[in-house]
């Protein structure tokens, strides 16, 4: 891999930053649809962690 993150992985990881901020600052607006969006990219994140 050489430490390079492709576009799909970049989008997946970037979306998780958004949800981290949402949970930290706007947790009262968090709902089930937000949770489902967070869970969707988790397999890609797991793949990324094993590539290091």
C-alpha positions in Angstrom: 0.0 0.0 0.0 2.8 2.4 0.6 0.9 4.6 3.0 -1.4 6.0 0.3 -5.1 6.2 1.0 -7.3 5.9 -2.1 -10.4 8.1 -2.7 -12.9 5.6 -1.3 -11.0 5.1 1.9 -10.5 8.9 2.2 -14.3 9.4 2.0 -15.0 6.7 4.5 -12.5 8.0 7.0 -13.6 11.6 6.5 -17.2 10.8 7.1 -16.2 9.3 10.5 -14.7 12.6 11.5 -18.0 14.3 10.8 -19.8 11.8 13.1 -17.2 12.1 15.8 -17.9 15.9 15.9 -21.6 15.2 15.8 -21.4 12.9 18.7 -19.2 15.3 20.6 -21.1 18.5 20.1 -24.6 17.7 18.8 -25.3 14.4 20.4 -28.9 15.4 21.1 -29.6 15.4 17.4 -28.1 12.0 16.8 -30.6 9.4 15.6 -30.8 5.8 14.2 -30.2 6.9 10.6 -26.9 8.5 11.8 -25.9 5.3 13.5 -26.6 3.3 10.3 -24.4 5.8 8.3 -21.6 5.3 10.8 -21.8 1.5 10.6 -21.7 1.4 6.8 -18.0 2.2 6.3 -16.7 0.2 9.2 -15.5 -2.8 7.1 -13.4 -0.4 5.1 -11.9 1.1 8.2 -11.1 -2.4 9.5 -9.4 -3.1 6.2 -7.3 0.0 6.6 -6.2 -0.9 10.1 -4.9 -4.3 8.9 -2.9 -2.7 6.0 -0.5 -0.9 8.2 
